[in-house]
Amino acid sequence: MAGAMMEVESMNASGSFINNVLHAWVSFAMRVAGPREHPGAMRGSSGAAAILPGAATNAARPWWAKAGSRATKCRRVLFVCTGNYYRSRFAEAVFNHHAELRKMEWRAFSRGLATNLVRGKLSCHTRCALARRGIKRRHTAAGRAQLKEADLAAADRVILMDRSEHLEMLSENFPAWVRRVFCWNMPDVRVAEPDKVIAGMEREVLALLDSLER
């Protein structure tokens, strides 16, 4: 009888050891594979699965902050103009170009307060000015984007390109942010000669970069 009991105990110990090894292997495999959609995940009206905690969220991130990019650790400047077509896009590209060259932990993105007022992806004045300076188009987004409160909240610094034009527009749409932004005085192409405004924006952007490096 004692021999039989010892045999049973030995089998139990072996089974426990095997179970522990299997459990450890499964845990390791799940960590390597990464998060997956839960079979019971809720779906919205669009049919997209809800993202579980810890799941990848690349699609929801700005173009310059994809997972694995050095820019994910950077602080952010948001440039805002009317159509996100001319001034804010130039400032964004110049900032990102020089921040990259200086190896700074800052990146810029841009938005418009009334993108419905313009057509096209990027102003010809901005395209030509960037080309003359050897600044690549990758330093600005592919197209225009309307300003949302989430953009303001995501930025470490918000700059309106023209106080007289944009502060009132911001006040109408996002009144809580009026005292939390910086304002430049860079008028639209309808008011001032583009070459002068572009030169002024470039000076302001470079001065901003200098101040952030200190």
Rosetta blueprint (number, residue, H / E / L):
1 M L
2 A H
3 G H
4 A H
5 M H
6 M H
7 E H
8 V H
9 E H
10 S H
11 M H
12 N H
13 A H
14 S H
15 G H
16 S H
17 F H
18 I H
19 N H
20 N H
21 V H
22 L H
23 H H
24 A H
25 W H
26 V H
27 S H
28 F H
29 A H
30 M H
31 R H
32 V H
33 A H
34 G L
35 P L
36 R L
37 E L
38 H L
39 P L
40 G L
41 A L
42 M L
43 R E
44 G L
45 S L
46 S L
47 G L
48 A L
49 A E
50 A L
51 I L
52 L L
53 P L
54 G L
55 A L
56 A L
57 T L
58 N H
59 A H
60 A H
61 R L
62 P L
63 W L
64 W L
65 A L
66 K L
67 A L
68 G L
69 S L
70 R H
71 A H
72 T H
73 K H
74 C L
75 R E
76 R E
77 V E
78 L E
79 F E
80 V E
81 C E
82 T L
83 G L
84 N L
85 Y L
86 Y L
87 R H
88 S H
89 R H
90 F H
91 A H
92 E H
93 A H
94 V H
95 F H
96 N H
97 H H
98 H H
99 A H
100 E H
101 L H
102 R L
103 K L
104 M L
105 E L
106 W E
107 R E
108 A E
109 F E
110 S E
111 R E
112 G E
113 L L
114 A L
115 T H
116 N H
117 L H
118 V L
119 R L
120 G L
121 K L
122 L L
123 S L
124 C H
125 H H
126 T H
127 R H
128 C H
129 A H
130 L H
131 A H
132 R H
133 R L
134 G L
135 I L
136 K L
137 R H
138 R H
139 H H
140 T L
141 A L
142 A L
143 G L
144 R L
145 A L
146 Q E
147 L L
148 K L
149 E H
150 A H
151 D H
152 L H
153 A H
154 A H
155 A L
156 D L
157 R E
158 V E
159 I E
160 L E
161 M L
162 D E
163 R H
164 S H
165 E H
166 H H
167 L H
168 E H
169 M H
170 L H
171 S H
172 E H
173 N H
174 F L
175 P H
176 A H
177 W H
178 V H
179 R H
180 R H
181 V L
182 F E
183 C E
184 W L
185 N E
186 M L
187 P L
188 D L
189 V L
190 R L
191 V L
192 A L
193 E L
194 P H
195 D H
196 K H
197 V H
198 I H
199 A H
200 G H
201 M H
202 E H
203 R H
204 E H
205 V H
206 L H
207 A H
208 L H
209 L H
210 D H
211 S H
212 L H
213 E H
214 R L
